[in-house]
Amino acid sequence: ACDLLLTGTVFQDIIFTGLPHSPEPGTEVWSEGMGSCPGGVANQAIAAARLGLRTSLAATFGDDGYGDYNWQILESQEHVDLSMS
């Protein structure tokens, strides 16, 4: 049983950290670091699970390292049920 069932596309979000200012068109800005996390519908699934809802996600994951990474984060770290994915 779940409180919320979501379906949609899971993306691999890449986040640049430590930007000294917003980039202006036609210029380069160097960041201090970079992170990544599941994105797309995974954002809603993570938010709902963190609010205490029993959350299930029905989505397709790639059979590559990014798909494996997103699956592991959602299932093990964020406790989103992926049994329908």
C-alpha positions in Angstrom: 0.0 0.0 0.0 1.1 3.5 -0.7 -0.1 7.0 0.0 1.2 8.4 -3.3 1.9 6.9 -6.7 3.9 8.9 -9.1 4.9 8.2 -12.7 7.1 10.2 -15.1 10.6 10.6 -16.3 13.6 10.4 -14.0 16.6 12.6 -15.0 20.1 12.8 -13.8 20.5 16.4 -12.4 23.9 18.0 -12.4 24.3 20.9 -10.0 27.2 23.3 -10.1 28.3 24.6 -6.7 30.3 27.6 -5.5 29.5 29.9 -8.4 30.8 33.4 -7.5 27.9 35.0 -9.5 25.3 34.2 -12.1 26.6 33.6 -15.6 26.0 36.4 -18.1 25.3 35.6 -21.7 28.5 35.1 -23.6 30.7 34.7 -20.6 32.2 31.8 -18.6 31.9 31.3 -14.9 34.0 28.7 -13.1 32.4 26.7 -10.3 34.1 25.3 -7.2 32.4 21.9 -7.5 29.7 19.8 -9.0 27.1 17.4 -7.6 24.5 15.1 -9.0 21.2 13.6 -7.9 18.0 12.1 -9.3 15.8 14.7 -10.9 12.5 15.1 -12.9 9.6 13.2 -11.2 12.2 11.9 -8.6 12.1 15.4 -7.0 8.4 15.0 -6.2 9.0 11.4 -5.0 11.8 12.4 -2.7 9.8 15.4 -1.2 6.8 13.2 -0.5 8.9 10.5 1.1 10.7 13.0 3.3 7.3 14.3 4.4 6.5 10.8 5.6 4.2 9.6 2.8 4.6 6.0 1.6 5.7 6.9 -1.9 5.8 4.7 -4.9 7.4 5.6 -8.3 6.6 3.9 -11.6 9.3 5.0 -14.0 11.8 3.6 -16.5 15.5 3.6 -15.5 18.4 3.3 -17.9 20.6 0.2 -17.7 23.7 2.3 -17.3 25.6 3.7 -14.4 23.3 6.8 -14.2 20.2 4.6 -14.0 21.8 2.4 -11.4 22.9 5.5 -9.4 19.4 7.1 -9.4 17.8 3.7 -8.5 20.1 3.3 -5.5 19.6 6.8 -4.2 15.8 6.6 -4.5 15.4 3.2 -3.0 18.1 3.0 -0.3 18.6 6.6 0.7 15.2 8.2 0.1 13.1 5.1 0.8 10.9 5.4 -2.4 9.2 2.2 -3.4 10.4 1.3 -6.9 8.6 -2.1 -7.2 6.5 -0.8 -10.2 9.6 0.6 -12.0 
